[in-house]
Amino acid sequence: MSPLAPLVAPVPECLQGLWRRTRLRVPSGTGSTLDDRSTAVWWLQTPHWHADLRVPAGRPDFGGVGSLQDCSESQLRWLLTQEGFAGLTVVDGVADDRVASCRWLRRIDHAESRIADVGGLRFDAGGLDEWGLQADYDERWVREDTGPGWSAEGSADEPPGTPPSRLRIRCGRWQITLRARQLDAASTRTVRHAVATDQRIARNALLAAADCEISLAEQTAEGWTVRCSTLPWLEGHATPPDGPWRALLPADVNAAIGSSGRNPA
């Protein structure tokens, strides 16, 4: 194999494109099962790179808000209930209707999770089922119409092989843009835990932890328009200019294999 070639094979073509989650089921220790059909979840997959956005139902009103600084404490806390990530996808045991193992190696992660994201996949005429291999869950996904073409780009300010702080993943007429926060992973997890357990937290800590953008945009005749975002005030507007991009190279794919996050734990 050429030293310039990726060390992992691309995912099968049937997995590429934009997927929308319609159901999540997670058993609990009490014998009941979480059945989530209301969280808006989007997964964009290219031959090597993926991006994911998860926005819970019940979003509060963000009318009149134009930036994080405009948010109230309750709005900032809600922003930190969102999830999403992007990175490299590695598959193993590919058959006609099944992937024995699919691992999502996260390079940017809104939640800074330390749990390995590994699932099995089974395809059918209506979409695909995913179940956890290292956690107990199952999800149902349906494919959205995307159109031809794909790209995966990182910030032009960062050389190949460098953990990215910005990513832009596109399939046809859909793209997800991600910008990592400056706050380190451990501090982010501390803030998110405080929010989840309803503890008091300083406003500057909430601002730093919430400063992570994941935006799904659609290409129309007028250009790229944000349809869903972890920063709600961006929705309905053209994607903002965010500096130069460069195509992600095999060196970036290879660098992602042994890394699951941008920030130190």
N, C-alpha and C positions, 0 to 999 in steps of 0.2 A: 504493500500500500504506500502511496506517495506520502511523505511527511506533511504535505499540505492538505491531505484529505482528512475529513472528519473521522475520529476514532469510533464513532457510533453510526449505525445505519439510519437513514431517514425513516420516519414513521410511515406506515402504509398510506397510500393515497386516500383510502376510504376514511381515514381518521382526520384528514386535513380539511380546514374550513372553519365556519362559525357554528358552534353548538350552543343550545339553550337548555338549561336544566329545568325539568318540569316536576321533579320530585326528589326529596331526600328523606330516607328513613334511617334512624339511628336507635337501636334498642337501648333502654336504660336499665340500671340495676334494680329498679323497682318492678320490672316486668312489663312496663308500658313502653311504647315506642314513639319517638319524635317523628312526626310526619309533616315535613315542610314542603308546601307547594306555593308559597307566597314570596320567598326571597327571589329577587331578580338575579340570575346567575348566567354569565356569558363566558364561553371558553373559545378562544381563537387559536387554531393550531396550524402551523406551517410544517414543512418537512422536519425541522429540528426544534424550532422555538415555539413556545406557547405564551399566551397571556390570558388572564382570568380576572373577572370582576364580579363581586357579590354584594348586592345592596339589599338590606332587609326591608320588609314591608313596614309601614308605619312611620315613614320619614316625616319629621316635623316640618313646619312651614319655614322656608328660607327666603321668603319674599323680602326684598330690600337689602339682602346680603350680597356683597360683591367681592368679599375676600374673607380669609380666616379671621382677620382682625375685627371684622364686623360681627362675628358670631358671638352669641351668648354662651354662657358656660354649659347650659343644657344642650345647645346645638353642637358645641365642640364634643361633648360627651357622646352624643349620638353618632357623630362622624367616626368615632373610634369603635363603633360596633360593626363597621363595614369590614370587608375582607377583599383580598385580591392579590395576585402575584404574577410573576412571569419568569421564564427561564427556559431550560433545555428539557426536552422530552425524550426518554429512552425506553424503547419497547423490546420485549423478548417473547419468544414463543408465538410468532405470528402465524395464524391459520386463516382459512377463508372467512370464517365468521367469528374469530376469537383472537384476543391478545392475552397471553397467559400472564404477563406482567407489564404494567406501564408505570414508569416512575417520572414524576415531575420534579426536576431539580430547580429549586427556586433561587433566582438571582436577585429579584426585588420582591419583597413580601410586605404587604400592608400590616399584617398581624405579627410578623416576625416569629412564625411558628417554629418550634423545634421538633415537631412530629414529622416523621418521614411520610411523604405523600406517595403511596404505592397502591395501585388497584389493578384488578382484572377487568377486561372488557369483552362484551359479547354484542355483536351487531345483528340487527334484524331489519326487515323492510321499513320499520317505522323510526329507527334510530339506534341507540345503543344503551345497554345496561352496564353500569360500573359498580363494583363491589370492592370493599377494602381488603387488602392483604395483610396490613399491619394495624388496622383499626376496623371496628365493626360498624359498617354502614353500607347502604346501597343507594345508587342514584340512577335516575332515568334522564337521558339526553335526547334531544331531537335536533336535526341539522337544519340550519337556516340557509336560504338562498344567498350565495356570495358572489358568484361570477368568477371569471378566470383571473389567474395571476396571484402572486404572493410576494412578500418581502419581509425581511427582518433587519432592523437597523438599530444601531446604538449611537450614543453621542459621539460626534466627530472630534470632540475634545479629549476623548479617552482612547488610548492605543489598543490594538487587538490583544486579547488575552487579559485585559483589565476588567475586574468586576464592574459592570456598568451602573451608572446612576440614572440613566435614562434609556428607555427602550421604546421602539415603535414597531408593532407587529401588524401586518396587513394581509388579508385574504380577500381578493376581489374588491367589493365595494365597502368592506368593513375594516376598521383598524382599531387597535387599542394602543393608547399611548400611556406610558408609565414614567413617573418621576419619583425617585426614592427620596425619603426624608433625610435630613442631616443627622438627626438624633440616632445614637447607636442602638443596636438591637436590644440589649439588656434593659436599657432605660425605657425603650418603647414598650417592652413587655410589662415593666413595672407600672407604667401609666395605664396601659390597657387593663391590667388586673385591678387597679384601683377603680377604674370606671366600672368594670364588671361586678365588683363587690360593693359599689356605692360608697367608696371612701372619698374623703376630701383630697383634692389635688390642686396644686397651684396652677393658675391660668397659663403661665408661661410654659409649664410642662404639657398641658393640654394642647397648646398651640404647636409646640415642637413635634408632638406625637402625631397630630392630625395633618401635618404638612407633608402629605404623600398623595400624589395624584394618580388615579387610574381612570382613564376616560375612553369610552366606546364611541366611535364616530362613524358616520355613514357618508359615503360620497354621493352627492346629487349633482344636478346641473349647476348649482350655485357653488359647489365646492364641498369640503369636508365640514360636517355639522355634528357637534357632540350630542349624542342621544341619551347617554347615561354616564354619570361620573361620581366619584367619591367626593368631588367638590361640586355640589348641586348647582351653584350659580353659573357654572360653565355650560349647562345643558341648554340646547336650543340655539347656541351661538357657534360661529365658525371656530374651528380649532385654532388656538392662539399660536403665533409664531414662537418657536422654542429653540431656535438655533440650528446649526448645521448637523446633518446626520451622515453616518457612513454605514454601508452594508456590513452586516455581521459575517465574519469569515470563518473558515475551518478552525483557525486558531482560537476564536471565541468559543466555538462548540467544544473543542478539546479542553479549554480552560474551565468550562462549566461542569465537566464530568465529575471532578472531585470537590466541587464547592456547592453549597446549598444556600448561600446568603452573602450579601454584600458587606454587612457590618459584623464586627466581632461579637461573639456570644457573651 
